[in-house]
Amino acid sequence: MHIASIVAHLESIAHPSLQEGYDNAGLLTGDAAWECTGVLCTLDATEAVILEAAKRGCNLVVAHHPIIFGGLKKINGKNYVEKAVIAAIKNDIAIYAIHTNLDHVLTGVNGMMADKLGLVKRTILQPKAATLKKLYTFVPLAQATQVRDAIFAAGGGHIGRYSDCSFGVEGTGTFKGGEGTNPFVGQPGELHEEKEVKLEIVFPAWRQAVVVKALIATHPYEEVAYDVVDLANNHQGIGSGLLGELPDLMEEKEFLALLKRQFGLSVIRHTPLLDKPVRKVAICGGAGSFLVSRALAAGADFYVTGDMKYHEFFDANDRMVIADIGHFESEQFTADLLVTVLLEKFPTFAVLKSEVKTNPVRYFV
């Protein structure tokens, strides 16, 4: 098992292209070509976590938060970032971060929060732009099914909860092979007409290289005609935040008690209660003040997130309750998620969860 194989699986779940522009997800230290001795999953790749990985025989740490956000001008061990990087280099430990790209998939960080609250009818709160493309190609009638199936297998043809989606219309294609060609049908130098199907298939933007490769590998023509265009449509499973519903109506204090119980909280900062039942719940792991207006527009009764500032609480406008449960607390189950997705793919490999509690915030209660 090489680190590259583990990275490839993680990126099939949350591709790096889905991260925000300010983010720094990906392999931060180490070499993807290294043989992997074990994986340690964590929220933060602190020095203590790196040393734990070395002690437990893991040379790959998979973290949610990138330990390096900006460029390092000095590595003297004067802050927690430099200490972690030094420990990783000295112990030959690779650090892989899967941050806002994991936030942006429906089954990612927010999906874990939704699981804890039992939310149903889940949708993305703020869809991410430029995540869909469409492939147009022209295939002889007899080979249309094999080409279509290859594109589906490469990740094309998904619309919401539907798969194998495509559109085809029959027509007549013409071509004349030049000198040195070896056409699949017809003769070089002669105009040929062929009954073809024009296929249209939507696919995620980050799958373009794989989709085009599958098309060319299965298409019978020597030269494959195709177009790829960007779509303004939003991918229904990609974006920031999550909106869901409780299976049954719940009183506001009852819902706050559910939050405390499920997330192990000692305190919740929240706006005034509105004395109305809770059905729709919006959530965003980490710092989520940027989605308050989206939660309001979606008709959420509660918005659960972290890192809200004083003045940002006023943005609830007495129309919903904002509950700040803390940055770490909202994302604390991310390490469990990473362990789960890796063990599903590599069930016999050493995938461990860090025992280090990296939360730098303490509460006096």
CORLIN-V482617 format. One record per residue. N is the residue number from 1. RES is the residue in one letter. OMEGA is omega in degrees with one decimal (* if undefined). NEAR is the number of other ideal C-beta (glycine too) atoms within 10 Angstrom. D_LAST is the distance of its C-alpha to the last C-alpha in whole Angstrom. Layout:
# CORLIN-V482617
[[N/RES/OMEGA/NEAR/D_LAST] [N/RES/OMEGA/NEAR/D_LAST]]
This chain:
# CORLIN-V482617
[[1/M/177.4/15/47] [2/H/-179.4/14/46] [3/I/-179.5/22/43] [4/A/-179.8/14/45] [5/S/179.1/14/45] [6/I/178.1/22/41] [7/V/-179.3/20/41] [8/A/179.2/12/44] [9/H/178.8/14/42] [10/L/-177.9/24/39] [11/E/173.1/18/41] [12/S/178.9/14/43] [13/I/-179.6/18/39] [14/A/-174.6/24/38] [15/H/-179.7/19/41] [16/P/-179.6/19/40] [17/S/-179.8/15/42] [18/L/-178.7/24/39] [19/Q/176.5/21/37] [20/E/-177.0/14/36] [21/G/-179.3/5/38] [22/Y/-170.2/9/36] [23/D/-179.4/17/34] [24/N/178.2/18/36] [25/A/179.5/26/36] [26/G/179.9/17/38] [27/L/-173.6/16/39] [28/L/175.0/19/38] [29/T/177.0/20/39] [30/G/-174.0/19/42] [31/D/-179.4/11/45] [32/A/-178.8/16/45] [33/A/178.8/8/48] [34/W/169.1/15/46] [35/E/-176.2/8/46] [36/C/179.4/21/43] [37/T/-178.8/17/42] [38/G/-178.3/15/38] [39/V/174.7/27/36] [40/L/-176.9/30/32] [41/C/-174.8/26/30] [42/T/173.7/26/27] [43/L/-177.5/23/25] [44/D/179.6/24/25] [45/A/179.2/31/28] [46/T/178.7/23/26] [47/E/-179.8/19/28] [48/A/179.0/19/26] [49/V/178.5/26/27] [50/I/179.7/30/31] [51/L/175.5/18/31] [52/E/179.1/18/30] [53/A/179.4/28/33] [54/A/-178.8/18/35] [55/K/-176.5/10/34] [56/R/173.8/14/34] [57/G/179.2/11/38] [58/C/178.4/23/37] [59/N/173.6/20/38] [60/L/173.9/27/37] [61/V/175.5/29/33] [62/V/-176.1/26/33] [63/A/173.9/28/30] [64/H/-178.7/25/28] [65/H/174.8/22/28] [66/P/178.0/22/31] [67/I/177.2/24/30] [68/I/175.7/16/33] [69/F/178.1/13/33] [70/G/178.9/9/36] [71/G/176.1/6/39] [72/L/178.7/12/38] [73/K/177.9/6/40] [74/K/175.2/8/39] [75/I/-176.1/12/38] [76/N/-179.3/10/37] [77/G/-177.3/14/34] [78/K/175.5/9/32] [79/N/-173.3/10/29] [80/Y/178.5/15/27] [81/V/-179.0/19/30] [82/E/179.3/17/33] [83/K/-179.7/19/31] [84/A/-179.5/27/31] [85/V/178.1/21/35] [86/I/-179.7/15/36] [87/A/179.9/22/35] [88/A/-179.0/25/36] [89/I/-178.4/13/39] [90/K/-176.6/11/40] [91/N/-179.7/13/39] [92/D/180.0/13/41] [93/I/177.3/24/38] [94/A/175.9/23/38] [95/I/176.9/25/35] [96/Y/179.7/24/36] [97/A/178.2/27/33] [98/I/-165.0/28/33] [99/H/-175.2/24/31] [100/T/173.8/24/32] [101/N/175.8/24/35] [102/L/174.8/27/33] [103/D/-170.0/27/31] [104/H/177.2/26/34] [105/V/-173.5/20/35] [106/L/-179.0/16/35] [107/T/-177.2/17/34] [108/G/-175.5/25/32] [109/V/-179.1/27/28] [110/N/175.6/33/28] [111/G/177.4/19/30] [112/M/176.9/21/27] [113/M/179.8/28/24] [114/A/177.0/20/27] [115/D/-178.5/15/28] [116/K/-178.4/15/24] [117/L/179.0/19/25] [118/G/-176.9/14/28] [119/L/176.8/21/30] [120/V/179.6/10/33] [121/K/-174.0/10/36] [122/R/175.0/19/34] [123/T/175.4/16/36] [124/I/-178.7/21/35] [125/L/179.5/23/34] [126/Q/-178.3/21/36] [127/P/179.2/18/39] [128/K/-177.8/17/39] [129/A/174.0/13/43] [130/A/-179.8/12/46] [131/T/-179.2/22/45] [132/L/173.9/21/48] [133/K/177.4/20/52] [134/K/177.5/16/55] [135/L/171.3/21/58] [136/Y/176.6/14/61] [137/T/-174.5/24/64] [138/F/-171.1/20/68] [139/V/173.5/26/69] [140/P/-176.1/17/72] [141/L/-173.9/12/72] [142/A/-176.4/11/72] [143/Q/-174.6/16/69] [144/A/-177.4/19/67] [145/T/-177.9/12/65] [146/Q/178.6/12/64] [147/V/179.3/24/63] [148/R/-178.9/22/61] [149/D/179.1/15/59] [150/A/178.7/18/59] [151/I/175.5/24/57] [152/F/-178.6/19/55] [153/A/-179.7/14/54] [154/A/176.6/21/53] [155/G/179.0/16/50] [156/G/172.4/27/52] [157/G/177.9/20/53] [158/H/174.9/20/49] [159/I/-175.2/14/48] [160/G/-179.7/10/45] [161/R/179.6/7/45] [162/Y/177.0/8/49] [163/S/177.9/10/51] [164/D/-178.9/14/54] [165/C/176.6/14/55] [166/S/173.2/18/58] [167/F/179.4/12/61] [168/G/175.8/16/64] [169/V/-176.3/9/68] [170/E/177.8/10/71] [171/G/-179.0/11/73] [172/T/175.9/8/76] [173/G/177.3/16/75] [174/T/174.9/10/78] [175/F/176.4/19/78] [176/K/-180.0/13/81] [177/G/178.2/19/80] [178/G/-179.0/9/82] [179/E/178.2/6/83] [180/G/179.7/6/82] [181/T/177.6/14/79] [182/N/-173.1/7/79] [183/P/178.7/19/78] [184/F/175.2/14/77] [185/V/-178.8/13/79] [186/G/-178.0/16/82] [187/Q/176.6/11/84] [188/P/177.9/13/84] [189/G/179.8/11/86] [190/E/176.6/10/86] [191/L/-178.0/10/84] [192/H/173.7/15/82] [193/E/-177.0/11/80] [194/E/173.9/18/78] [195/K/-175.1/11/76] [196/E/173.1/22/72] [197/V/171.3/22/69] [198/K/-179.6/16/67] [199/L/173.5/21/63] [200/E/-176.9/15/60] [201/I/176.8/24/57] [202/V/175.9/18/53] [203/F/176.6/23/51] [204/P/-174.6/20/47] [205/A/-176.5/17/48] [206/W/178.5/19/47] [207/R/-172.4/19/49] [208/Q/-177.0/17/52] [209/A/-178.6/9/54] [210/V/-179.5/17/53] [211/V/-179.6/24/55] [212/V/177.8/18/58] [213/K/179.2/12/59] [214/A/178.1/20/59] [215/L/-176.1/23/61] [216/I/-178.5/15/63] [217/A/-175.2/11/63] [218/T/-178.9/18/65] [219/H/-175.6/21/67] [220/P/-174.9/14/70] [221/Y/177.1/19/72] [222/E/174.5/11/72] [223/E/-175.8/11/71] [224/V/176.9/16/68] [225/A/177.8/14/67] [226/Y/175.4/15/64] [227/D/172.7/10/62] [228/V/-178.6/15/58] [229/V/175.0/10/56] [230/D/178.6/12/53] [231/L/175.1/14/52] [232/A/178.9/7/50] [233/N/177.6/14/48] [234/N/172.3/16/45] [235/H/-173.0/24/44] [236/Q/-178.5/16/42] [237/G/-176.0/20/39] [238/I/176.6/23/38] [239/G/-175.0/24/36] [240/S/176.1/19/33] [241/G/-178.3/25/30] [242/L/175.5/27/31] [243/L/178.9/24/31] [244/G/-179.6/22/31] [245/E/171.2/18/32] [246/L/179.6/21/30] [247/P/179.4/10/32] [248/D/176.3/9/32] [249/L/-177.0/13/30] [250/M/174.8/19/27] [251/E/-175.0/13/25] [252/E/-179.4/19/23] [253/K/176.5/10/20] [254/E/178.7/12/21] [255/F/176.4/23/21] [256/L/177.4/21/17] [257/A/176.5/13/17] [258/L/177.3/16/19] [259/L/-178.9/22/17] [260/K/-176.5/14/14] [261/R/-174.3/10/16] [262/Q/-178.0/15/19] [263/F/176.6/18/17] [264/G/-173.1/10/14] [265/L/172.9/16/11] [266/S/-178.1/11/7] [267/V/174.5/13/8] [268/I/172.1/16/12] [269/R/-177.6/13/14] [270/H/176.0/20/17] [271/T/-179.0/21/20] [272/P/176.3/11/21] [273/L/-171.3/14/22] [274/L/178.2/15/26] [275/D/175.3/7/27] [276/K/-177.7/12/29] [277/P/-178.7/14/29] [278/V/174.6/24/28] [279/R/-178.2/17/30] [280/K/-179.2/18/30] [281/V/173.4/28/27] [282/A/-179.7/29/28] [283/I/173.1/30/26] [284/C/178.0/27/26] [285/G/179.7/27/24] [286/G/-179.1/20/23] [287/A/-171.5/15/23] [288/G/-178.3/28/25] [289/S/-177.0/19/26] [290/F/-177.7/13/29] [291/L/-178.6/24/30] [292/V/-178.8/23/28] [293/S/177.9/12/32] [294/R/179.4/20/33] [295/A/177.1/29/30] [296/L/-178.6/17/32] [297/A/-179.5/12/35] [298/A/178.7/17/35] [299/G/-179.7/12/34] [300/A/174.4/27/30] [301/D/178.8/22/28] [302/F/171.2/27/25] [303/Y/-175.6/31/24] [304/V/-178.1/29/22] [305/T/178.6/28/21] [306/G/173.3/20/19] [307/D/176.6/14/19] [308/M/175.9/22/20] [309/K/-176.1/9/21] [310/Y/-174.8/7/21] [311/H/-179.3/8/24] [312/E/177.0/17/25] [313/F/178.7/16/23] [314/F/-176.6/11/26] [315/D/176.4/17/28] [316/A/173.5/20/27] [317/N/-179.3/10/29] [318/D/179.3/9/28] [319/R/174.8/13/30] [320/M/177.9/24/27] [321/V/173.2/22/23] [322/I/178.3/25/22] [323/A/177.5/23/18] [324/D/-177.5/24/17] [325/I/-179.9/26/15] [326/G/-177.8/21/15] [327/H/-179.4/20/18] [328/F/-175.4/17/18] [329/E/-178.9/21/16] [330/S/-176.1/28/19] [331/E/-171.8/24/22] [332/Q/-177.6/21/20] [333/F/-178.5/20/23] [334/T/178.1/25/26] [335/A/177.0/22/27] [336/D/178.3/13/27] [337/L/-179.2/21/30] [338/L/177.2/25/31] [339/V/-177.8/18/32] [340/T/-176.2/14/33] [341/V/178.6/22/36] [342/L/179.5/21/37] [343/L/175.8/15/38] [344/E/-179.3/11/39] [345/K/-176.5/15/42] [346/F/-171.6/16/42] [347/P/-177.6/8/41] [348/T/-176.7/7/43] [349/F/-179.4/15/41] [350/A/176.2/17/38] [351/V/-172.7/23/35] [352/L/174.1/18/32] [353/K/-179.8/14/28] [354/S/177.2/25/26] [355/E/-179.5/11/24] [356/V/175.0/18/22] [357/K/-172.4/11/19] [358/T/-177.7/18/20] [359/N/179.8/14/17] [360/P/-176.5/10/16] [361/V/175.7/8/13] [362/R/179.7/7/10] [363/Y/175.4/8/6] [364/F/-177.3/5/4] [365/V/*/5/0]]
